[in-house]
Amino acid sequence: MRRFPLLAAMSVLLLCACAKESGPVPAAGPAAPAAASDQSLSVFLPGQVNVYFDDELLSLVEAEPGRQAAAPASAGLQTAFEELGVVSMERLFPYDEEFEERHREFGLHRWYKVRFEGGTPAPAAVERFKLVPGVSTARPVYKAKIAATETFFNDPMENRQWHYHNGSVSWADVNVLPVWKNYTRGNSNVIVSVVDGGIDLQHEDLADAVVPPGDNGSRSFMESGSAYRITGHSHGTHVGGTIGAINNNGKGVVGLAGGDAQKGEKGVRLMSCQVFAEGGGGASFENALIWGADHGAVISNNSWGYDFAATGTYNKEAAEASHKFFLQPNSGAYRDPLKDAVDYFSKYGGMSKSGQQTGPMAGGLVIFAAGNEGRPYGAPACYPGCLAVGAITSYGGRSNFSNYGEWVDICAPGVDIVSTIPGNAYAEFSGTSMACPHVSGVAALVVSYCGGSGFTAQQLRDKLVGGANSADVPSSFRIGPLVDALGAITYGTGEPPAPVEEYSVTGVLSNNVSLSIRVPSDRDGQPAYGFRVFASENLSDLQGCDPRSPGASVIYGDIVNRETPVGGDVEGEIGDLGFNKTYYIAVSAFDYGRNFSELSSVKTVETGSNHKPVITTSYDGDFRFHVHDSFTIPFAISDEDHHVLNVTFERDAADNGVLTLLESTKSGEYVLQVLGFASPAGKYRAVLQAADNYGASAEYVIDYVVLPNQKPVVLKEMDNILINNPGDAVKINMEDYISDPDGEVLSYNINISDRSVVQVTQSGSQLNIIAIADAGLATVSLSAVDAGGEKVQASFKVLVRSAGQQMQAYPNPVVDILYVGSGEEKESTDIAVYNVNGVKVFERNFLCSAFDPAQIDMTKAGAGTYTIEVSYGGNVYKGIIIKK
């Protein structure tokens, strides 16, 4: 990796906080509920996602299982259901009486399968559910086919760890399966210090892997508390699990270097150097590094960085200044205590006090997360003494949060990473914090297999970077090549293939040159694994060029040969060249161990010009949004030069999320999610910008308005309802009674005075009222609420009695209050009550009806049988009642 040091001086920044990664509730943008036609979405089952709830929301969902689809117990969940058109929700892992306790221990009961209609792409629905408070995560469901795959361990969550074996994009994982199969699964003589939050020492998947606290073990570097008391921290425990969770123990997840419990093979040991606690507090990061070097660690994992947004606004000037400072060598005006600590670990890791190698490696390697701001700065990771790690997605793209630049040495999976968290639990986190331990875990495997007397930290670094996959990760991503466990283990072993004798330049697009290369064989007659293409403006740079280390003036890129046999042609390209320049091109073939052949003959090419990106949208609206608006606006961002673009979206500081930019799984496709309720009424401005790495950019300015919210209004009073028989139903369209001036569909909160009489269900604006008692009267009260929280109230009464019945006395038997209903309209009514001897015990005139019944206090009446006589409209009606 070429480095371009930037000369500048600055004051040393105070150490702030860990890299910002999305935790169990990933902070993703809202959904893109628009139909998708691109074939990249065809790998997912349409209309279905799996959603994982936290404790609070899960308790609400489980409390009323019968209402899950029709009326979710959470307002946030209900809104998502309405937007996506959810038709059903059920547990993904059904209730199992025999194994329910074990299922719940693993959190299987938290997963729910949600089906929806309306054509929303599954990834967009996933992102919408992640916005719901209480949804820890959500996942699309892949289409399945029969395939024979090798399972190495019995850990139940291994199949969720796409970062070890990616079934969608085959190259976008760390390629560790062949290493586990043929080389190593870790070794207990390798110690990795985890400078992070404390690792949960009692975790079922980590307890036997963590070095116990003590004079030569794990230690807290927090400014308060005991030095040898490690408190479990979600971030540190998650990082530790990726590196060394115990493998093949029938529990949880797989660690990259976690050994094999079934075979009695110990994995690498984790030294927890605690510098973060859940409640905050200061810590000495430098001493944590020194401690690791002095107590046997040879690899130091640092999934943290400096916080340049502590005030809520990203401080670009401070970030840039710190970045320039840490790019400089550790001397003179650029000396720094953290640089000292890094250099100390690099020199003395695995070494005795007398300077003799006592560990599996001479010297140590400090590995750092690049940071999560999506910026070209990253301190202290950019310090050349560190190995800086960027992040990719499961689709092989650069994670949108990953910092980038020539200073990033290597990348690893960093999105939806499943690992351990305190309390024998597991969760998906995202961030360069999650990519970093993948590199540390692979490094631990390399030391486990290659380590021993004479093996050095520089050799480890060479193996990690030299053996990484630079062919599938474009150099324009600027996050380094993808860590490759097999490539690192085999780097520098074997014999190179024969030189490339035939190749041709097939095209030039801007600064990208396409080639066709005839595949030579290696000494075993096997085809070359790949090709490194070199380009320089000076012919002399290619003469005698070392393919592994061609020099700063030579640009190079790798092309992988996946299936082409000897004698076939492999197509590929080299990019990142200058514009409108003459270049000399040569090719070297290599095997998987990155043994390179001699260079081919040299060819000459002329590159073209750079062009600006183009931003377009098919949306023809006026960017005036109601509070209730929830939809997406499509954008296409393209570059005719096929350059990788850095896309940013800067919205008005007062906008709390009216507009949010979401990226599709298909390159160049974006949507703006509109959520009108996210910010108060007013005028706002947002800027969508796309820029390539060479200074060409385009922007789309959006001036938008959130309109004032108007309160719903009652159009007319609601009519009372008479239902004659149990099971009969009446439907009411609420739009006939209540309207919203903004035209939005309202939500309704319904309350029933007596739920033994009627049941009310809702579908959109329609109410379905069902009689469930033989007789009775209930009042239905409801509030119609709009997206802005404005509401109006209405009510009506529902009477259940047999058809033709003109008088009704209830309850019967009666204890205290007897209700007497007459006709449907209010009128003068005489009511008399006689005891069993025919003596009149009550008489009174009422103005009442069936919906406003008369009330007679029977508290003082003796127990027994009574006759009631009701007279109205010239008719007399009699009945028998029983007093308890």
N, C-alpha and C positions, 0 to 999 in steps of 0.2 A: 504494500500500500504506500503510495507516494504521500509525503507530508509536505505542506507548504507553510512553514512557521511564519507567523505574523509578529513583527517587532513592535511592542508597546509596553508601557509600564502602568501599574496601578497599585492601589492599596490592597492589602489582603482582605477578602470578604470574610465575614463571620460565617461559620457553618450554620446552616439553618434547619433543613428538614429533609425527609426522604423524598425520593422521586415520586411524583404523583401518579399512581396507578389506579385503575378502576378496581374496586374491591369486589366482595361478593355481590354488590349491586353495581354492575358496570355502568359508568356514566356515558351512555350512548345517546345519540340524537333521537328524536322521535321518528315514528314510522313513516314510510312513504306509501300511503294507501292508494296506490295507482297501479293499474294493470301493467304487468311487465311482459314483454314479448321476446326479450333476448334469450338465446338458448343457454346462456350461462346460468340461468335460474332453473333450468330443466332438471338439474340433479336433485332438486328438492321436491318433496311431495307438496302439491298445491293445497292450500286451505287448511294447513295443520302446522302447529308449532308446539313445542314442549316448554312449559313455564315452571319455574322453581320459586317457591314462596319462602319468605322468612317466617320467623315464629309468630309475629303479631298477625300478619295477614292470613297465615295458614290457620290460626285459631279461629278467625272469622269464617273462613271457607268451610272448615270442618264442622263448625257449629250448626250450619244450616245446609246440609248436603243437598237437600231437595231444591234449593233455590239457586244453585250455582250458575246455571246457564241463563235463567230468566231474569234474575235480580241479584247480581253479585253483592256480597256483603260489604264491599269497599267502594266508595264513590269513584276513586281513581280507576279501579278495575272495571266498574260499570261503564265509565266513559270510554275506556279502551274497547270493551265489548261492543258498544254501540257504534263506534267508528269503524271497527273491522267487520261487523256483522257476525258476531259469534253465535253459533247455533248449538254448541254443546261443549261441556268441560267435564272431564273425568280423570281419576287418577291414572297415571301412566302405568304404574305397577299396582295392580288391584289388591284389595285387602285380602290377606292370607292369614287365616286364624292360626295356623301352625307356626308360621315364620314371621308374623307381623312385628314382633318385638325386634327381631334381627333386622328386618327391613327398615324399621324406624331408626334403629341405631345408625344405619348407613344413610339415612336421609332420603330413602326411596319414596317415602310418603309425601315428600315436598314436591315431587314432579307431577304435573298435571298436563294431560293432553287436551289441547284446545283446538276445536275445529271452527272454521269461519267461512263465510261466503263473501263474494264481492270482488274477487280477483286480486286482492292485495298480495304482492310477492311475499314469500315466506321470510326472506331476510328483512324486509321492511316491517312485517308484523312482529318479528323478533325485536327490532329496535323500538317499536311502539310499546311493547310490553315492558321493556327495560325502563321506560319512563314511569311506570306505575310504582308509587311508594309501596314497599313490601315485596316487590318482585326482585328476587336476588339475581336471577338471570333468566334468559330464554334462549332456546336453540331451534333452528330449523330441523326438519326431519329429512334425511337423505333417502332417495329411492334406493331400493335394495336389489341385489342380484346374488346368485349363488357364487361364492368364491372360496377358494381354499387359502386361508391365511394362517400363518404360524403364530401361536400364542406361547410366549416364553414363560409367563408367570401366572400364578393363580390369584393375583390381586384383582379384586372385582371391578375396580375402576380403570384398569389398564386400557380398556377399549374406548374410554373417553379421552385418553391422552394422545390426541392427534399429533402432537408435537414430536412423538416418538415414531409414529407410523401413520402417515397422512394418506387416507384412502381416496381423497379427492384430487390433490395435486401431489403426485408421487415424490417429487423432489423437495417439496416444501416441509421437510422435517429434519431432524438431526442425524438421520441414517444410522441409528444405534443398533438396530436389530442384528445385523451381521457381526457387530462387535460383541454383543452378548453371546451370540451363537458360537463364534470361532476364536475369540481372543480373551475377553475378561468381562466380569460383571462388578469389578471393584475389588479393592484390597484394603484391609484395616490398617496397613502401615502408612496409608495416605491420610493426612489430616487437612481438612478445609476449614479455615476460619470464616465464620459468617458474621461480618460486621453489620449488624442490623438490629431489629427488635429481637428480644429473647426468643429462643426456640422452646416450645413446650416440652419440658423434660419428661413428662409422663405420657406423651402421646403414644398411642398403640403402634404407630408406624415409624416412630423416631426414637423412642426411649433407649433402645439398645445401640443406636447409632451415634448419640450425642456423648461427647467426652464430659463426664460429670464435673460440676463446679469444684474448684479447688486450686491449690497452688500451681498445678501444672495442667489445668483444664479450663473449662468454660468460666467466664467471668463477666460481671456487669461493670460497665464503665460509665454508668449514670452518676451524676453528681450527688444524688441522694440514695439512701438505701444501702444494704449490705453488698459488698463486692462479690460475694459468692452466692447471692440469691438471684437466680435467673427467673424472671416472670414471663410467662408465655405471651407472645405478641403475634397478632395475625399475620403481619407482613413477614417477620423473621421466620416464623414457623412455615409459612408457605414457601419461602425461598429455600429453607433447609430441606423441605420435602422433595423439591425438584432435584436437588443434588444427591441426597442420600437416603430417602425413605426406603425402609427395608423391603426387599423384593421377595416374592414367592412365599409370603407369610399368610396369605389368605385374607389380608386386610388392606382396605383403602387403595392407595396408588402405588405406582412404581417409581423409584428413584433412579436417576441415570447411573449411579455407581453404588447402588444399594445392596450388592452382593446377591446371595441366593440362600434364603433361610432353609429351604427344603434340603439343600446339600450341605448345610452347615458352613457355608462360605460367608464370612463377614464382608460387608461393604466398607466404603470409606468412612472415616469418623468425622463428625461435625463438631467444631469448637464454637460454641455460641459466645460471641463477643457483643454483649448487649449495649447498644447506643441509642435505642428508642424504647419508650414505654407507652402503653395505651393512654396514660394520663399526661404525657409530655414530660418535659424536664431536660436539663442540659446534660451533655455527655462529652467525653474526650475521645473523639474519633481517632486522633493520632495515636494515643496510647493503646487503643484497641488493635491497631496494626502492629505496633511494636510487640505487644503481648503475644500475638499470634506467631510472629517470627521467632520469639524467644522460647516458645513452648511447643515447637514441633510442627506447626502448620507450614505447608509449602504452597498452598493456594489460598488467596484471600478474596472472598466474594463481597462486593460492595454495591448493593442495589439501592443507592442513594445518591443525592447530588445537592448542589446549592439551590436555594429557593429564591428565585428572582420575581416571585409574584406573591410574596408574603402579605403585601398590603391589598391584595385583590387585583392589582393591575401589573402586568408583566413589565418589568423594568429592562427594556432592551439595552439601554446604554450600559447599565451595570453588568448585564449578562455578557455583552460584547467585550467589555473591559476585562472581566474576570477570565473570559475565554482566552483572550490574547495573552494574559499573564501566565496562565497555566500551560500554554503552548511552549513557553520558554524553558530552557534548561534550568535546573535548580542551582543557581549560583548568583552571587552578587545581588543586584537589586531585585532579582527574580526568585530569591530563596524563600522558602515557605515551609512551615513546620509539617504540613501534610505531605508536601513533596519529600521532605526528609523521611517521614515515616514510610512513604511508598518506596523510596530508595533503600531504606533500611531493610524492609521486608524482602525486596528484590535481591539484596545481597546476602542476608543472613538466614533466610528461610531454609530449613533443613541442614543448618550448619551448627557445629558446636561452638562453645566460647572460644576455643583455640583456632576456629576457622576450618575445621575438618568436616567433611560431609558425614552426617549421622543419619539423615533422612533419606527417602527414596529419590531425592533430587537436590542438586547443589544450587541453592538460591531459591527464591520464591517468585510467584507470578501474582500480581495484583490485578484483578478484573473488576471493571466498573460499568455500571449502567450509563448509557449515553444521556438519558434524561427524556422527559415526556412533554416538552413544550412545542414540538413540531418546528423547531428552530435550528439554525445552523451553528448554534453555540452549545457548549456543554462542559461546564467546569464542576468538579475537577477531573471528569473522565477524559478530557482532552489532553491531560498531561501525558507526554510521550512515555513516561515510565509505567503507565497503566495500559491495559488492554481494554479499549472502549467498545461497548456492545450496543448495537442498534436492534430494532425489532421488525419482524415481518408478520403478516397475517397467515391464516391457514390457506389462503389463495395464492400466497407467494408475493403479495405486494408489500411495499413498505408501509408499516403501520402509520396511520395519519398522525399519531402522537409522537413518533420517534424523532428525536433530534438527529441531525445528519451533517455530513461534511467529510472532507478528506481525512480528518482526524479520527473518524470512526473506523476501527480496525476490522470488525467482524460483526455479523448479525445472527440472530437466533429467533425462534418462535416466541411471540410475546403477547398473543391475544387469546383470551379464554383458556388460560392454562389451569388445569386441574391439579391441586396439590393440597397439602395438609394445612389445617388451621387449628388453634388450640381447642381442647376439649374433645379429642378424638373425632374431630370433624374435618370436612373437606369442602373446598370451594374453588370457583373459577375466578382468577384475578387476571388483569391485563396491565401491561406496562413494560418498559425496558427493564424494570425491576424483575420481571418474570423471564425476560430473555437472558439476562446476565447469568443466573444460576444454570441455565442450559450450557453455556460455555464453560462455567466452572465444573459442572458435572462431566462434560466430555473431557476437560483437562484432567480431572481425577481419574478417568478411565485410562487416558494415555499414560499418566504416571504409574497407575496400577500395573500396566502391561510393560511399559518401556523403562520404568524407573529402576534405579540401582546405582551402583558406584559409577561415577563419571557422567551420569545423565544430568543435564543442566536445565535451568529455567529458560535459557535462550533457545535450547532445542525444543522445549515444550511449546514456546511461542511460535517458533518456526513451523512446527507440525500443525498447530491449530490454524494459523493463517495460511500457510502454504498448502495444507490439505483441504482447505475449505472450498465450497462450491462457488466459484466465481463466474460460472457460465450461465447460470439461471437467474442470478440476481444482477440486473443491469448496473453498470458502473454509475449511471446517471442517478440511481437511487441514493448514492453517496452514504451507504451504511455498511460498506465492506462486503466480503463474500459470506455465504451462509455456512456456519459451523457444520462440519461433517465428521462424525465420530470415526467412521471407517477411513475416510481420507486422512484424518490426523494420525490414526494408528499406523497406516501403511505409508505415510509420506516419507519419501527418500529410500524406500526399499524396492528391490527388483531392478530390471534392466529397461532402458528406454526403447520405444518403438523405432522402426526405421524412419529416416527423414522423409518429409513430404516432397515428392517429386513432381506432382501435378496439382495445380490449383489455378483458379482464375477469379478475377474481379468481375462480378456479375451486375453491379450497379452501385451508384452513389446517390444518396439522398441527403442533401445538406451536408452534415459532418459525419454521416454514417456510411460505411463502406460494406457492401455485401460481397460474400465470397462463396465459391464452391470448391471443396477440397476433396481430392481423391484419397481414400483411406489406406494407409500403409499397415503393415502387420508388426507385432512385436516378435521376440525371438521364439515364442511358442506358436507362432502362426495366428494369434488372436488379433482382432482389429484394435487399432489405437483407441484409447478411451476418449481422448479429446485433443483439441488443438488450441495453442496459444498464438494469437495473431498480434504482431508487433508493428507499430507505425512510428515513424520519426521524420521530421523535416530534414534531418541530416543523414545522408547515406552512411557516413562513418560510424554513426551510433549503432548500426545494425551489424557492422563488421566485427566479429569476435564477441557478439553480445551473449551474455549469460542469460538463458531463458528464465531462470529462477529469479534473477536480480538484474534486470535489464538496464537500470539506471533511471534517474529522474527525468531525463529528456525523452524517454521512450514511453509511448502510450501502448497499453496492451489490454487484450480481452480474451476470454476463454470461450470455446465452443465445445459442447459435449456431444459425443457420438453415442447415441442410445441404442440403436439397432442396426446401423449400416455395416455390412460385412466388408472384409478386405476387398479393395477394388471398386467399391461403391463411392458415391459422392455425398458429402455432408454439406448442407447449406448453413450459413451463419453470417454474422457481421461483427465489425468492430466499430464502436461509436466513440463519442466524446473527443473527436478530433477538432482541430481549429477550422475556421471557415475560410473558403476561398484561398486554400493553400495547397501546395504540392507536398505529398507524403510518399515516403518509401515504405513498402509493405513486405513483411516476411512472415513465415509460419513455422512453428515447431510442434511436432506431435508429442503427446505424453500418455503415460499409463495412469492407473488409478492412484499409484503412489507418487504421482507428479515427478516422474523421471522423464526428462525432456530430451528429444532428439536434437540433432544439429539443425540449424535454421535452413529453410528452403532458399531457393533463389529469390531475388528481390524484384518487386514490381512497383510501378509508379502510378499514383492516382491524384486527381484534382478534386478537392472538396467544393461544395457549393455554399450558398448563402444561408443565413439564419432567417426564419420568418416568425412573426408574432403568433402567439396562440389566438384562437377564435372562440368567443363565448356567445352562444345563441340560446334562445328559448322560443318555444311554440306558444307560450302563454300570451293571451291577448287581453288580459284583464287590466284594471287600472290601479292595482296595488292599493286598494281601499278595502280594509278588512273589518268585518263585524267581530264582536267579541266571541261569537259562537263559531266562527270559521275554523275548520280543521281540514285542510287538504294540502296537496303538494303542487309545486310549480316545477316543471321539468327544465333542466338546463343541459346543454351539450357543450363540452369543452374539448376542443380538438387542437391538434398541432400537425400541420402538414409535413413537418420534418420528423414526426414520430418521436419527439423528445418526451421524456418523462417530465411532467409538470408538477410544480408545487402550487397547490390550490389553497387559497386562504379566503376566509369570510369574516370580515370585520363589520359588526353591527353596532348600532347606536348604543352608547353606554347605558342609556335608560331602558333599553329593550331587554326584558327579562326572558326572552325566548319566543317572541312572536315569529321570528324567522330563524330557522336553524338549517344549516347545510348538511345534507346526507349524501354519501357516495354509494353508488350502485356497485354490485359485484362485477359489472361490465365497465371496462376502462372508458373514461370520458363521459359517463352518464352520471348526472347528479340531480338531486331534487332539493328544493327549498321547502321544508315543512312549515306550514302556516298554522299557528296556534294563537288565535286572536285574543284569548283570555289571558295570555301570559303577561301582558303589560297594560297599563292604563291607557285611556284614549289620548291620542296626540299624534304628532308628526315625527317620523323617524327616518333615518338614512342608513343604508347598509351598502357595502362595497364587496363584490365578488371579484377576486383577482386570480389570474393564472399566470405563472411565470416559469420559464425554463431555467436551466442552470447557467445560461449564457447571457442573461440580461434582457431577453425579449419578454414582454409581458402584455397582458390585456386586462381590462377591468370592465365590470358591468355595475353601474351605480343604480341603486334602487331607492327611490324616495317613496315611502309608504305611510299610510295613515291608518291608525286604529280608531274606528268610529265610536262615538259615545254609545253606551248601552242604554236601551229603552226598556222600561219595565213592562212585563206582560199585562194584558188587560182582560177583564171579564166581559164577554159579549152579552151574556144573558144568564139569569139564574138557572141552576140545574133543576130538572124535574125529579120528583120522587118516583120510585119504581115499585110496582106491585108484581110479585112473582107468585104463581099459584102452586107449583109443585116442587119438591126437593129434586135437585138435579137440573131443573130448568135454568136457562141462562139468558141474560140480556146484554147486548153490546152497546157501548156508548162511544161515540167519537168526540174526544175532548176538544177537537178543533172547532166544533159547533158552539162551544161555550167559552173557551179561552183562546186568545190569540196573542202572538208576539209581534210588535211593530217592526222588529228587525228580521222577521221571517224565519226565525230559527225553530227547530223542533225542541220542545220543552221536555224536561224530565219531571216526573211526578213522585212525590212522597205521599204514601197512602196510609191512612189510619182507619180502623174499623172498630166501632164501639163494642160490638159483640161478635167475635169471630166464630161463635157457634151457630150463627144464623146464616151468614153469607161468606163467600170467598171471592176476592177480587184479584185478577191477574192483569198484567199490562203488556201490551205489545205496541211499541211506538206511542202514538196518541190514542190508541184504542183501549178501552177498559172492558173486560169481560167479567160480568157479575153473575155468580153461580149460587143458587140457593142450596144450602146443605142441611137445613133444619125443616121440620114439618111446619112449624109456625114460629114467628118471631119478628122483631123489628130491630134494625141496626142503622146507625148513622155512619155514613162514609164521608170522612173529611180528607181533603187532599190539598197539597201545596204544589203549584206549578212553578218550577224554578228554571231560570235561564242560565246560560254559561257564566254570566257575570254575577250570579248569586241573587239577582232580583226575583221576587216571587209574588204571587197572588194566591188567595185561598178560596176554596169553594167547598160546598158540602151538599149532600142529598141523603134521603132516607130510603131504605129498602125494606118493604113489608113482604113477608112470606106467609100466605094463607091460602086455603083451598079455594078453587074457583067457585063463585056464587056465594061464598060465605059473607054475610052482612054484619056480623058481630063477632068479636074475638076477645076473649078474656085470658090473660096469661100473666105470669106462669101458672100452671095448673098441674099439681097442687101449688098453693101459694103459702109463703111464710110470712111476708111483711107487706110489700106493696103489690097490689093487683092492678094491672094495666088493662083498660077496656077500650078497644078500638071500634069505631062505627063505620060510617061511609067514607069515601075517598075525599070528600070535601068537608070542611068544617061546618057544623050546624048544631043548633040547640039539641041536647040529648038528655033525657031523663034516665037515671040509673037507680035501681032499687035492688037491695039484697035481702033475701028471706032465709031464716034458719030452717032446720028440718021440720019444725012445728008450724011453719007458715007465718011466723012472726017477722015483720019487717024490721031489720036491724040497721038498715042504712038506706037513705034516700037523698038524692041531690041532682041538680041540673048542671050539666057541663057544656061548654062550647068545645067540641072535640071532633076528631076524625080518626081514620085508620092510622094516619101518619103522625098525628098528635093525640095520642090516646089519653083518656082520663086516668087519673091515678087515685086509687082508693087505699087508704091505710088499714090493713087487716091485722095489725099487730095485736090489738086488744081482743080480737074476735076469738072465741074458743075453737078448739079443734073440732072438725066435723064437716058435714056436707051442707052446702048452701046453694040456693037458687038465685041466679042473677037475671034481672029483667031490664032490658035496654029498649027505650022508645025514642025513635026519631023518624022524621019524614012521614008520619002517620002510621007507622008500622011498629010492632012490638016483637022483640027477639028475646028468647030465653035460653039459658044454659045452666049447667051444673058445675060448681067449683068445689074443690076440697081444700080446707084449711088445715095445715099441719100444726 
